[in-house]
Amino acid sequence: MTRLGKTVASVVALVIIVLVIILIINRYHRSPQEEIIYKPEKTIKILEGWTIQEIAQYLEQEGVGSEDELLDLIGYPQTDYRKNTNLLEPKDFSLEFDFLSDKPNYYGLEGYLFPDTYRIYTDATLEDVIVKMLDNFGKKLTPQMRADIAKQGKTIYQIITMASLIEKEAPINNSDSENRDAKIISGIFWDRLKIGQALQSDATLSYILQDNKPQHSGRELEIDSPYNTYKHPGLPPGPICNPGLVAIEAAIYPIYTDYNYFLTPTDSQAVIYAVTYEQHLQNKYKYLK
């Protein structure tokens, strides 16, 4: 090795030694400000089919703000803010999340708070939690799903509204990769919309009345609400709950059949289908006595 080469090698070795010494000094003389402090966390679990009101009540129980604070932030259920001037409009998250761009800004976030298990900081704000849920929704609604929705000439808002009905009407098993009943019921509902037939979903009446009745009758069927799908044809104004992934996929990828009616017997996960209204009446008499 030449004298120049030896000199360069010596300099490089010296630099390495100095860097090692600096690292050792920093390791043993780190200031308190540089120590990593882990913030305490907690787990929350949002269930498929919960409404925003149920989510708000749950988060209040978990110590994450109050029910009213959350609903002020994301919107009250069944509220058209064009008509209700007594309430402050909820925060508009559409600039942060593009999937909200086709959602009418005069309705709240019902339908978009994705059901899942979340780890949050114990001092997280309500907005922190909502942003985490919306971010999760955006990840679950894949580019392929969004493209397929667009190909069908539908909006994300329409799909989520339909998915919310399926979530409440279909027996969904998250461990079942097929969930054919959810997709068949989706096909029945989309077919009804095509021919202008009312959806007649009891789940929409339960949303209005805040009950869990599988069937409604009498005056309940005539209740004056745009969410009453017995009285008003078409989709309700917006989602009636926050659907999970299975229901969303069923809304995007329905299975079309000759069936036009269905019912689920009490205390059963079986779905009984019918082609004609007469067959449906017979099934009601047989299974819903």
C-alpha positions in Angstrom: 0.0 0.0 0.0 1.3 3.5 -0.9 2.0 6.1 1.7 -1.2 8.0 0.5 -3.3 4.9 0.8 -2.1 4.3 4.3 -2.9 7.9 5.3 -6.4 7.6 3.9 -7.0 4.3 5.7 -5.7 5.8 9.0 -8.1 8.8 8.6 -11.1 6.5 7.9 -10.3 4.3 10.9 -10.0 7.4 13.1 -13.4 8.7 11.9 -15.0 5.3 12.7 -13.4 5.3 16.2 -14.7 8.8 16.9 -18.2 7.9 15.7 -18.3 4.8 17.9 -17.2 6.9 20.9 -19.9 9.4 20.2 -22.6 6.7 20.0 -21.4 5.2 23.3 -21.5 8.6 25.0 -25.0 9.3 23.7 -26.2 5.9 24.9 -25.1 6.4 28.5 -25.7 10.1 28.8 -29.0 10.5 27.0 -31.0 13.4 28.5 -34.4 12.7 30.1 -36.1 14.6 27.2 -34.8 12.0 24.7 -36.3 9.0 26.5 -39.1 7.3 24.7 -42.3 7.6 26.7 -45.1 5.2 25.8 -48.6 6.7 26.2 -51.2 4.4 27.8 -53.7 2.8 25.4 -57.1 1.1 25.6 -59.1 -1.1 23.4 -62.6 -0.3 22.1 -64.8 -2.5 20.0 -67.5 -1.2 17.6 -70.0 -3.8 16.6 -71.5 -4.3 13.1 -74.9 -2.8 12.9 -74.5 -0.2 15.7 -76.1 3.2 14.9 -74.1 6.4 15.6 -76.2 6.9 18.7 -75.3 3.4 20.0 -71.6 4.2 19.2 -71.9 7.5 21.0 -73.4 5.9 24.1 -70.7 3.2 24.1 -67.9 5.7 23.8 -69.3 7.8 26.6 -69.3 4.6 28.8 -65.7 4.1 27.8 -64.8 7.6 28.9 -64.3 9.0 25.5 -66.3 12.2 25.6 -70.1 12.4 25.9 -72.9 11.2 23.7 -74.0 14.8 22.9 -70.4 15.9 22.1 -70.0 13.1 19.6 -73.4 13.6 17.9 -72.6 17.4 17.7 -69.4 16.4 15.9 -70.7 13.8 13.5 -74.4 14.5 13.2 -77.6 13.3 14.9 -79.5 10.3 13.4 -82.4 11.0 11.1 -81.5 14.6 10.9 -81.6 16.7 7.7 -79.6 19.8 8.6 -81.3 21.8 5.8 -84.5 21.6 7.8 -83.1 21.6 11.4 -81.6 25.0 12.0 -81.6 24.6 15.8 -78.5 22.4 15.6 -75.0 23.2 14.6 -74.0 21.4 11.5 -71.6 18.5 12.0 -68.0 18.7 11.0 -67.3 18.1 7.3 -64.7 15.4 6.9 -65.0 15.1 3.1 -61.8 17.1 2.4 -59.9 14.5 4.4 -61.7 11.4 3.1 -62.6 11.2 -0.6 -65.2 8.4 -0.1 -67.4 11.0 1.6 -67.5 13.2 -1.5 -70.9 11.9 -2.7 -72.5 11.9 0.7 -75.0 14.8 1.2 -73.3 17.2 3.6 -76.6 17.9 5.3 -76.6 14.4 6.8 -74.2 13.0 9.5 -71.8 10.2 9.3 -74.2 7.3 9.9 -72.9 4.3 8.0 -69.2 5.4 7.8 -67.9 4.6 11.3 -66.4 1.2 10.4 -67.1 -1.5 12.9 -63.9 -3.0 14.2 -61.6 -3.4 17.3 -59.4 -0.3 17.8 -56.5 0.6 20.0 -56.7 4.2 21.1 -54.7 6.4 23.5 -56.6 6.8 26.8 -56.5 10.6 26.3 -57.7 10.4 22.7 -60.3 12.9 21.7 -63.6 12.1 20.1 -62.3 13.5 16.8 -59.2 11.3 17.1 -61.4 8.2 17.3 -63.7 9.3 14.5 -60.7 9.9 12.2 -59.4 6.4 13.1 -62.7 4.8 12.1 -63.0 6.8 8.9 -59.4 6.0 8.0 -60.2 2.3 8.5 -63.3 2.6 6.3 -61.2 4.1 3.5 -58.8 1.1 3.7 -61.6 -1.5 3.7 -63.3 0.0 0.7 -60.6 -1.1 -1.8 -59.9 0.5 -5.2 -61.4 -2.5 -6.9 -64.6 -2.2 -4.9 -64.8 1.5 -5.7 -64.3 0.8 -9.3 -67.0 -1.8 -9.3 -69.4 0.6 -7.6 -68.7 3.2 -10.3 -69.2 0.6 -13.1 -72.7 -0.1 -11.7 -73.6 3.6 -12.0 -74.0 3.7 -8.2 -72.6 6.0 -5.5 -70.7 4.9 -2.4 -73.5 6.6 -0.4 -76.1 4.4 -2.1 -74.0 1.3 -1.5 -73.5 2.1 2.2 -77.2 2.9 2.6 -78.1 -0.5 1.0 -75.4 -2.2 3.1 -76.9 -0.8 6.3 -80.3 -2.5 5.4 -78.6 -5.8 4.6 -76.7 -5.6 7.9 -79.9 -5.5 9.8 -82.0 -7.8 7.6 -79.6 -10.7 6.8 -78.2 -13.3 9.1 -74.5 -12.5 8.7 -71.8 -14.8 9.8 -68.4 -13.2 9.6 -66.6 -16.5 9.5 -68.6 -17.6 6.4 -66.8 -16.5 3.3 -69.9 -16.9 1.1 -72.7 -15.3 3.1 -75.1 -16.1 0.2 -78.2 -15.0 2.1 -76.8 -11.5 2.5 -76.1 -11.4 -1.2 -79.5 -12.9 -2.2 -81.3 -10.4 0.0 -79.2 -7.6 -1.6 -80.4 -8.9 -5.0 -84.0 -8.8 -3.9 -83.7 -5.2 -2.6 -81.9 -4.0 -5.8 -84.5 -5.7 -7.9 -87.3 -4.0 -6.0 -85.7 -0.6 -6.6 -85.5 -1.4 -10.3 -89.2 -2.0 -10.6 -90.3 0.8 -8.2 -91.5 -1.6 -5.5 -91.1 -0.4 -1.9 -88.3 -2.1 0.0 -90.6 -2.7 3.0 -87.7 -3.2 5.4 -88.7 -3.5 9.0 -85.2 -2.5 9.9 -86.0 1.0 8.8 -89.0 1.1 11.1 -86.8 -0.1 13.9 -84.3 2.7 13.1 -87.2 5.3 13.4 -88.7 3.8 16.5 -85.5 2.7 18.1 -86.7 -0.8 18.7 -85.5 -4.3 17.8 -88.8 -5.8 16.6 -88.5 -8.2 13.7 -92.0 -7.1 12.5 -94.2 -4.1 12.7 -97.8 -3.6 12.0 -100.8 -1.2 12.1 -99.9 2.4 12.8 -96.2 1.6 12.8 -96.3 0.9 9.1 -97.8 4.4 8.5 -95.4 6.4 10.6 -94.5 9.7 8.9 -90.8 9.5 8.2 -88.7 9.6 5.0 -87.0 6.5 6.5 -90.2 4.5 6.4 -89.6 2.2 3.4 -93.1 0.8 3.7 -94.5 4.2 2.9 -91.8 5.6 0.7 -90.3 3.7 -2.3 -86.6 3.8 -2.9 -83.7 3.8 -0.6 -84.1 5.7 2.7 -82.4 9.1 2.8 -79.2 7.5 4.3 -77.8 4.6 6.2 -79.7 3.2 9.2 -76.6 1.8 10.9 -72.9 1.3 10.4 -72.5 -1.9 8.3 -69.6 -4.3 8.4 -67.5 -5.5 5.5 -69.7 -8.5 4.7 -72.8 -6.3 4.3 -70.9 -3.8 2.2 -69.6 -6.6 -0.1 -73.1 -8.0 -0.4 -74.4 -4.6 -1.5 -71.8 -4.3 -4.2 -71.9 -7.9 -5.3 -75.6 -9.1 -5.1 -76.8 -12.5 -6.2 -79.9 -12.1 -8.4 -82.6 -14.7 -8.2 -86.3 -15.1 -9.0 -87.1 -14.4 -5.3 -88.9 -11.3 -4.4 -89.7 -11.9 -0.7 -88.0 -13.3 2.3 -88.4 -13.7 6.0 -86.4 -15.0 8.9 -88.3 -17.2 11.4 -88.1 -16.1 15.0 -85.0 -17.5 16.8 -83.5 -18.8 13.6 -80.8 -17.9 11.2 -82.6 -19.6 8.3 -84.0 -17.4 5.5 -87.2 -18.4 3.9 -87.7 -17.1 0.4 -90.7 -16.7 -1.9 -91.2 -15.7 -5.5 -94.8 -14.5 -5.2 -96.6 -12.5 -2.5 -99.0 -15.4 -2.0 -96.1 -17.8 -1.2 -94.7 -15.1 1.1 -98.1 -14.9 3.0 -98.1 -18.7 3.4 -94.5 -18.6 4.7 -95.5 -15.9 7.2 -98.4 -18.0 8.4 -96.2 -21.1 8.7 -93.0 -19.6 10.3 -94.2 -16.5 12.1 -97.1 -17.7 14.1 
